[in-house]
Amino acid sequence: MIRRILWDIVLLILVFMAPWWVSLCVGIGGAVLFPWYVEIVLAGAIIDAIYGGAARHWYSHLIHTGIFALLLLAIEFIKTNVIFKK
């Protein structure tokens, strides 16, 4: 539990201080290490809220959130059906 909390703190700091792809890499690492690491979706929502800006279409504010959510679902699918398949 302490490892997950520390990973969350690092991810939160990176969301504010690093490029989005660094946060994505740390989020993917968390999704691989921990079960249902939904914090990656929250990180995507924060990135969209901070850097989304004024956009022409409503869905452009949800790009990072959607990418991070799809990656979470893909990683969980791979973990349950491919890696731990007996």
Secondary structure as GFF3:
##gff-version 3
##sequence-region A 1 86
A	DSSP	alpha_helix	2	17	.	.	.	ID=ss1
A	DSSP	alpha_helix	20	33	.	.	.	ID=ss2
A	DSSP	alpha_helix	39	51	.	.	.	ID=ss3
A	DSSP	three_ten_helix	58	62	.	.	.	ID=ss4
A	DSSP	alpha_helix	63	78	.	.	.	ID=ss5
A	DSSP	pi_helix	79	83	.	.	.	ID=ss6
###
